[in-house]
């Protein structure tokens, strides 16, 4: 003991009072894992839907280009030369 310094109780490195808090964190984390896997499985189940939508979109592009080319072919008739 040093003279002039107040005596403060120090926690032992083997003091386990904080241990319950530390164990609560992994327990909460482990309880959350099923939620994460549910979200992930829902996301993975949705991927085929996304690919179906994308495939339908890609199949529709030729239709869009046909409509657009027909529109552009018709554009001169839509705008007669007045000059």
TIMI-2910 file (N, C-alpha, C, CB; in pm, 1 decimal, decimal comma, always signed):
<rs>
+----------+----------+----------+----------+----------+----------+----------+----------+----------+----------+----------+----------+------+
!      n_x !      n_y !      n_z !     ca_x !     ca_y !     ca_z !      c_x !      c_y !      c_z !     cb_x !     cb_y !     cb_z ! resn !
+----------+----------+----------+----------+----------+----------+----------+----------+----------+----------+----------+----------+------+
!    +84,1 !   -118,0 !     +0,0 !     +0,0 !     +0,0 !     +0,0 !    +87,8 !   +123,3 !     +0,0 !    -95,2 !     +0,4 !   +120,8 !  Unk !
!    +45,7 !   +216,7 !    -85,4 !   +119,7 !   +341,9 !    -92,6 !    +50,4 !   +445,7 !     -6,9 !   +132,4 !   +391,0 !   -238,4 !  Unk !
!   +131,3 !   +522,7 !    +62,5 !    +74,7 !   +625,4 !   +148,9 !    +18,6 !   +737,1 !    +63,0 !   +180,5 !   +679,8 !   +247,6 !  Unk !
!    -96,5 !   +790,4 !    +99,7 !   -155,7 !   +903,0 !    +29,0 !   -250,8 !   +861,9 !    -83,4 !    -47,3 !   +988,8 !    -26,9 !  Unk !
!   -253,8 !   +735,2 !   -118,9 !   -345,8 !   +690,4 !   -224,4 !   -466,4 !   +624,5 !   -159,5 !   -275,3 !   +591,5 !   -323,2 !  Unk !
!   -584,9 !   +657,8 !   -206,6 !   -703,4 !   +593,9 !   -147,1 !   -707,8 !   +446,2 !   -185,0 !   -833,7 !   +665,1 !   -193,3 !  Unk !
!   -758,3 !   +370,8 !    -93,6 !   -768,7 !   +227,2 !   -119,2 !   -899,7 !   +200,2 !   -194,5 !   -762,8 !   +145,2 !    +15,0 !  Unk !
!   -888,3 !   +151,5 !   -315,5 !  -1008,5 !   +119,4 !   -393,8 !  -1010,4 !    -31,2 !   -416,1 !  -1011,1 !   +197,3 !   -531,3 !  Unk !
!  -1125,9 !    -89,6 !   -400,2 !  -1131,8 !   -233,9 !   -425,1 !  -1116,8 !   -260,6 !   -575,4 !  -1265,8 !   -294,0 !   -371,5 !  Unk !
!  -1035,1 !   -354,7 !   -608,1 !  -1016,3 !   -389,8 !   -749,0 !  -1076,3 !   -527,5 !   -772,2 !   -864,8 !   -387,1 !   -789,2 !  Unk !
!  -1133,4 !   -543,7 !   -887,7 !  -1193,7 !   -672,9 !   -921,3 !  -1083,8 !   -771,3 !   -955,3 !  -1293,8 !   -659,7 !  -1039,2 !  Unk !
!  -1101,5 !   -889,4 !   -909,4 !  -1006,5 !   -995,2 !   -941,5 !  -1024,1 !  -1033,6 !  -1088,7 !  -1026,5 !  -1119,3 !   -848,1 !  Unk !
!   -916,9 !  -1072,0 !  -1155,8 !   -934,1 !  -1117,2 !  -1294,4 !  -1022,1 !  -1241,4 !  -1304,3 !   -798,7 !  -1145,7 !  -1357,0 !  Unk !
!  -1041,4 !  -1308,8 !  -1190,8 !  -1124,4 !  -1429,3 !  -1190,0 !  -1266,9 !  -1399,7 !  -1144,9 !  -1062,8 !  -1534,9 !  -1099,7 !  Unk !
!  -1298,8 !  -1270,4 !  -1132,7 !  -1433,3 !  -1231,1 !  -1090,6 !  -1530,7 !  -1261,2 !  -1204,7 !  -1438,2 !  -1079,2 !  -1050,9 !  Unk !
!  -1628,9 !  -1343,9 !  -1178,7 !  -1721,0 !  -1388,0 !  -1284,2 !  -1855,2 !  -1315,6 !  -1279,5 !  -1744,0 !  -1537,2 !  -1273,3 !  Unk !
!  -1859,2 !  -1200,0 !  -1213,0 !  -1986,9 !  -1129,2 !  -1207,3 !  -2033,2 !  -1086,1 !  -1345,8 !  -1975,8 !  -1007,7 !  -1116,3 !  Unk !
!  -1940,1 !  -1057,6 !  -1436,2 !  -1978,7 !  -1016,7 !  -1571,3 !  -2007,5 !  -1133,1 !  -1663,8 !  -1871,3 !   -932,5 !  -1631,0 !  Unk !
!  -1980,7 !  -1254,3 !  -1619,4 !  -1996,2 !  -1371,5 !  -1707,1 !  -2139,1 !  -1392,2 !  -1755,7 !  -1950,3 !  -1495,6 !  -1634,9 !  Unk !
!  -2241,8 !  -1375,8 !  -1672,6 !  -2377,4 !  -1396,3 !  -1725,8 !  -2408,7 !  -1302,9 !  -1843,3 !  -2480,6 !  -1375,2 !  -1615,0 !  Unk !
!  -2360,6 !  -1179,8 !  -1836,7 !  -2383,9 !  -1086,6 !  -1947,4 !  -2314,5 !  -1135,3 !  -2073,3 !  -2334,9 !   -945,5 !  -1911,2 !  Unk !
!  -2193,6 !  -1184,7 !  -2057,6 !  -2116,2 !  -1232,1 !  -2172,5 !  -2184,4 !  -1353,0 !  -2235,3 !  -1971,8 !  -1267,7 !  -2130,4 !  Unk !
!  -2240,5 !  -1440,9 !  -2152,1 !  -2306,1 !  -1559,7 !  -2207,2 !  -2440,3 !  -1525,0 !  -2270,6 !  -2326,0 !  -1664,8 !  -2097,9 !  Unk !
!  -2502,7 !  -1414,0 !  -2229,9 !  -2629,3 !  -1373,7 !  -2292,0 !  -2607,8 !  -1333,0 !  -2437,0 !  -2693,4 !  -1258,1 !  -2213,8 !  Unk !
!  -2495,6 !  -1272,5 !  -2467,1 !  -2469,4 !  -1225,1 !  -2603,7 !  -2465,0 !  -1342,6 !  -2701,6 !  -2336,4 !  -1146,1 !  -2609,1 !  Unk !
!  -2382,6 !  -1447,3 !  -2679,9 !  -2384,3 !  -1559,2 !  -2775,0 !  -2519,6 !  -1628,8 !  -2781,3 !  -2277,7 !  -1660,0 !  -2738,2 !  Unk !
!  -2590,4 !  -1636,0 !  -2667,6 !  -2721,3 !  -1701,4 !  -2667,5 !  -2818,0 !  -1624,9 !  -2757,3 !  -2777,6 !  -1711,4 !  -2523,7 !  Unk !
!  -2817,8 !  -1492,0 !  -2747,7 !  -2904,6 !  -1410,7 !  -2833,7 !  -2863,3 !  -1425,5 !  -2978,9 !  -2900,0 !  -1262,3 !  -2791,9 !  Unk !
!  -2735,3 !  -1431,3 !  -3002,4 !  -2683,7 !  -1448,2 !  -3138,5 !  -2728,7 !  -1582,3 !  -3195,5 !  -2529,2 !  -1438,1 !  -3140,2 !  Unk !
!  -2718,6 !  -1687,5 !  -3113,0 !  -2758,4 !  -1820,5 !  -3159,6 !  -2909,1 !  -1828,4 !  -3181,5 !  -2714,4 !  -1927,7 !  -3059,3 !  Unk !
!  -2986,6 !  -1757,6 !  -3099,3 !  -3131,6 !  -1755,4 !  -3120,2 !  -3165,4 !  -1683,9 !  -3250,4 !  -3202,6 !  -1686,8 !  -3001,6 !  Unk !
!  -3082,8 !  -1588,0 !  -3290,1 !  -3107,5 !  -1514,2 !  -3413,7 !  -3070,6 !  -1589,8 !  -3539,6 !  -3032,9 !  -1386,7 !  -3410,9 !  Unk !
!  -2988,7 !  -1693,5 !  -3528,0 !  -2944,1 !  -1767,8 !  -3647,3 !  -3061,7 !  -1829,4 !  -3723,1 !  -2845,1 !  -1878,0 !  -3607,1 !  Unk !
!  -3160,8 !  -1892,5 !  -3657,6 !  -3274,2 !  -1944,1 !  -3735,7 !  -3345,0 !  -1834,7 !  -3815,2 !  -3374,0 !  -2012,3 !  -3643,5 !  Unk !
!  -3353,8 !  -1714,6 !  -3759,3 !  -3416,6 !  -1604,3 !  -3832,4 !  -3336,6 !  -1572,3 !  -3957,0 !  -3429,1 !  -1479,4 !  -3743,5 !  Unk !
!  -3204,6 !  -1569,6 !  -3941,9 !  -3117,2 !  -1539,5 !  -4055,8 !  -3133,9 !  -1647,2 !  -4162,3 !  -2968,4 !  -1529,5 !  -4011,0 !  Unk !
!  -3140,2 !  -1773,7 !  -4120,3 !  -3155,0 !  -1881,3 !  -4218,7 !  -3292,2 !  -1875,6 !  -4284,8 !  -3133,8 !  -2018,5 !  -4152,4 !  Unk !
!  -3396,1 !  -1833,4 !  -4209,6 !  -3528,6 !  -1818,1 !  -4271,0 !  -3524,6 !  -1709,7 !  -4377,7 !  -3635,3 !  -1784,1 !  -4164,0 !  Unk !
!  -3462,3 !  -1598,1 !  -4345,5 !  -3451,6 !  -1487,9 !  -4441,2 !  -3373,7 !  -1533,9 !  -4563,7 !  -3383,3 !  -1364,6 !  -4376,4 !  Unk !
!  -3263,3 !  -1603,6 !  -4540,0 !  -3179,7 !  -1650,2 !  -4650,3 !  -3254,9 !  -1750,1 !  -4736,8 !  -3050,9 !  -1713,2 !  -4597,1 !  Unk !
!  -3328,0 !  -1843,3 !  -4674,4 !  -3401,9 !  -1942,2 !  -4753,6 !  -3513,9 !  -1874,7 !  -4832,3 !  -3459,8 !  -2052,7 !  -4662,6 !  Unk !
!  -3579,4 !  -1774,3 !  -4773,1 !  -3682,1 !  -1699,3 !  -4846,0 !  -3619,8 !  -1628,3 !  -4964,7 !  -3752,4 !  -1597,4 !  -4753,5 !  Unk !
!  -3504,0 !  -1570,3 !  -4943,3 !  -3432,6 !  -1501,0 !  -5050,9 !  -3396,5 !  -1599,0 !  -5161,6 !  -3305,4 !  -1432,1 !  -4996,9 !  Unk !
!  -3346,9 !  -1717,9 !  -5123,3 !  -3308,2 !  -1817,4 !  -5223,3 !  -3430,0 !  -1872,0 !  -5296,7 !  -3231,1 !  -1932,0 !  -5157,5 !  Unk !
!  -3543,5 !  -1884,0 !  -5226,9 !  -3665,8 !  -1928,6 !  -5294,6 !  -3713,0 !  -1823,4 !  -5393,9 !  -3777,1 !  -1958,6 !  -5192,1 !  Unk !
!  -3683,1 !  -1697,7 !  -5366,8 !  -3724,9 !  -1590,1 !  -5456,3 !  -3640,3 !  -1578,8 !  -5581,6 !  -3721,8 !  -1460,4 !  -5383,5 !  Unk !
!  -3520,2 !  -1635,9 !  -5581,8 !  -3431,7 !  -1622,8 !  -5698,3 !  -3495,5 !  -1681,9 !  -5824,0 !  -3297,2 !  -1691,4 !  -5671,0 !  Unk !
!  -3559,6 !  -1801,5 !  -5819,6 !  -3625,2 !  -1850,1 !  -5941,6 !  -3731,1 !  -1753,0 !  -5993,5 !  -3688,9 !  -1985,6 !  -5915,7 !  Unk !
!  -3802,1 !  -1686,8 !  -5902,5 !  -3901,7 !  -1588,6 !  -5945,9 !  -3834,5 !  -1474,1 !  -6019,4 !  -3981,6 !  -1535,2 !  -5826,0 !  Unk !
!  -3721,7 !  -1428,9 !  -5964,1 !  -3648,1 !  -1319,0 !  -6027,4 !  -3601,1 !  -1361,9 !  -6165,7 !  -3527,3 !  -1275,4 !  -5940,0 !  Unk !
!  -3551,7 !  -1485,1 !  -6177,3 !  -3503,4 !  -1530,9 !  -6307,9 !  -3619,4 !  -1546,7 !  -6405,2 !  -3427,1 !  -1663,9 !  -6294,0 !  Unk !
!  -3737,3 !  -1588,4 !  -6356,0 !  -3855,1 !  -1596,9 !  -6444,1 !  -3892,4 !  -1458,9 !  -6495,5 !  -3975,1 !  -1660,3 !  -6369,8 !  Unk !
!  -3894,1 !  -1361,7 !  -6406,2 !  -3927,2 !  -1224,5 !  -6445,7 !  -3824,8 !  -1174,2 !  -6546,5 !  -3932,4 !  -1130,7 !  -6322,0 !  Unk !
!  -3697,7 !  -1199,5 !  -6518,5 !  -3591,6 !  -1154,7 !  -6608,5 !  -3603,8 !  -1222,6 !  -6743,9 !  -3453,8 !  -1182,8 !  -6547,6 !  Unk !
!  -3633,3 !  -1352,8 !  -6744,7 !  -3648,6 !  -1424,8 !  -6871,1 !  -3766,9 !  -1369,4 !  -6950,2 !  -3667,3 !  -1575,8 !  -6845,5 !  Unk !
!  -3878,0 !  -1341,8 !  -6881,2 !  -3994,9 !  -1284,7 !  -6949,1 !  -3960,8 !  -1147,1 !  -7005,1 !  -4115,6 !  -1275,0 !  -6852,3 !  Unk !
!  -3886,1 !  -1070,9 !  -6929,5 !  -3844,0 !   -937,9 !  -6974,8 !  -3756,8 !   -950,0 !  -7098,9 !  -3767,9 !   -863,1 !  -6862,9 !  Unk !
!  -3662,0 !  -1044,0 !  -7095,5 !  -3572,9 !  -1061,5 !  -7210,6 !  -3649,3 !  -1113,9 !  -7331,7 !  -3458,3 !  -1157,2 !  -7175,5 !  Unk !
!  -3749,5 !  -1199,4 !  -7309,0 !  -3832,6 !  -1246,5 !  -7420,9 !  -3913,4 !  -1131,6 !  -7478,7 !  -3926,9 !  -1360,1 !  -7375,3 !  Unk !
!  -3948,5 !  -1035,8 !  -7395,1 !  -4028,1 !   -922,2 !  -7441,2 !  -3948,4 !   -817,9 !  -7516,7 !  -4094,5 !   -857,6 !  -7325,5 !  Unk !
!  -3816,9 !   -818,4 !  -7505,6 !  -3735,3 !   -716,0 !  -7572,6 !  -3754,9 !   -718,9 !  -7724,0 !  -3586,8 !   -735,9 !  -7539,0 !  Unk !
!  -3756,6 !   -835,8 !  -7790,7 !  -3782,0 !   -833,6 !  -7935,4 !  -3916,5 !   -769,8 !  -7969,3 !  -3777,2 !   -975,2 !  -7991,5 !  Unk !
!  -4017,2 !   -793,3 !  -7885,1 !  -4148,1 !   -730,9 !  -7908,9 !  -4137,0 !   -579,7 !  -7898,9 !  -4253,0 !   -783,3 !  -7808,5 !  Unk !
!  -4065,2 !   -534,9 !  -7797,3 !  -4047,9 !   -390,4 !  -7778,6 !  -3974,3 !   -331,9 !  -7898,4 !  -3970,5 !   -360,1 !  -7647,1 !  Unk !
!  -3870,6 !   -400,7 !  -7945,8 !  -3794,5 !   -347,5 !  -8059,8 !  -3879,1 !   -349,3 !  -8186,2 !  -3665,1 !   -428,5 !  -8081,7 !  Unk !
!  -3966,5 !   -451,3 !  -8203,0 !  -4056,9 !   -453,7 !  -8319,1 !  -4151,8 !   -334,8 !  -8314,4 !  -4137,3 !   -586,0 !  -8323,5 !  Unk !
!  -4209,6 !   -311,6 !  -8198,2 !  -4302,6 !   -199,2 !  -8182,3 !  -4229,0 !    -68,7 !  -8208,9 !  -4365,6 !   -198,4 !  -8039,9 !  Unk !
!  -4109,7 !    -56,8 !  -8152,8 !  -4031,9 !    +65,7 !  -8169,2 !  -3993,5 !    +86,5 !  -8315,3 !  -3906,2 !    +61,5 !  -8081,7 !  Unk !
!  -3950,2 !    -20,2 !  -8383,6 !  -3911,8 !     -4,4 !  -8524,2 !  -4033,9 !    +29,0 !  -8609,6 !  -3843,6 !   -132,7 !  -8576,5 !  Unk !
!  -4149,3 !    -32,9 !  -8578,5 !  -4272,1 !     +0,8 !  -8651,8 !  -4309,4 !   +146,0 !  -8626,3 !  -4388,7 !    -92,8 !  -8610,7 !  Unk !
!  -4293,8 !   +189,6 !  -8504,2 !  -4323,2 !   +329,1 !  -8469,7 !  -4230,5 !   +422,5 !  -8545,5 !  -4309,5 !   +352,1 !  -8317,7 !  Unk !
!  -4101,7 !   +386,8 !  -8549,9 !  -4005,1 !   +472,6 !  -8618,8 !  -4028,0 !   +470,8 !  -8770,1 !  -3861,3 !   +427,9 !  -8586,6 !  Unk !
!  -4071,4 !   +357,0 !  -8824,6 !  -4103,6 !   +352,3 !  -8967,9 !  -4224,8 !   +439,5 !  -8997,0 !  -4130,0 !   +206,8 !  -9013,9 !  Unk !
!  -4315,9 !   +445,2 !  -8901,4 !  -4436,4 !   +526,2 !  -8919,2 !  -4415,9 !   +671,8 !  -8885,8 !  -4546,9 !   +472,1 !  -8835,3 !  Unk !
!  -4302,9 !   +705,1 !  -8828,2 !  -4278,6 !   +843,0 !  -8785,6 !  -4284,0 !   +943,1 !  -8900,8 !  -4144,2 !   +852,3 !  -8717,6 !  Unk !
!  -4227,7 !   +914,9 !  -9019,6 !  -4236,4 !  +1015,2 !  -9126,9 !  -4380,7 !  +1044,5 !  -9167,0 !  -4158,2 !   +968,3 !  -9249,0 !  Unk !
!  -4468,6 !   +943,7 !  -9163,8 !  -4608,3 !   +968,6 !  -9197,8 !  -4677,4 !  +1048,2 !  -9087,7 !  -4682,1 !   +836,5 !  -9221,9 !  Unk !
!  -4632,9 !  +1027,8 !  -8968,0 !  -4693,8 !  +1100,2 !  -8856,9 !  -4655,3 !  +1247,2 !  -8860,4 !  -4652,4 !  +1038,2 !  -8723,4 !  Unk !
!  -4538,8 !  +1276,8 !  -8915,8 !  -4492,1 !  +1415,0 !  -8923,5 !  -4471,7 !  +1451,9 !  -9070,7 !  -4359,8 !  +1434,4 !  -8841,9 !  Unk !
!  -4577,7 !  +1491,8 !  -9141,7 !  -4560,6 !  +1525,4 !  -9283,5 !  -4473,2 !  +1649,0 !  -9300,5 !  -4696,9 !  +1548,4 !  -9350,2 !  Unk !
!  -4404,4 !  +1650,7 !  -9413,0 !  -4317,2 !  +1765,2 !  -9440,5 !  -4404,4 !  +1884,7 !  -9476,9 !  -4215,3 !  +1733,2 !  -9555,5 !  Unk !
!  -4389,2 !  +1988,6 !  -9403,2 !  -4465,3 !  +2110,2 !  -9432,7 !  -4373,4 !  +2219,7 !  -9481,5 !  -4542,6 !  +2157,6 !  -9309,5 !  Unk !
!  -4244,9 !  +2189,8 !  -9486,8 !  -4150,8 !  +2294,4 !  -9526,6 !  -4124,9 !  +2288,9 !  -9674,1 !  -4020,2 !  +2281,8 !  -9450,7 !  Unk !
+----------+----------+----------+----------+----------+----------+----------+----------+----------+----------+----------+----------+------+
</rs>
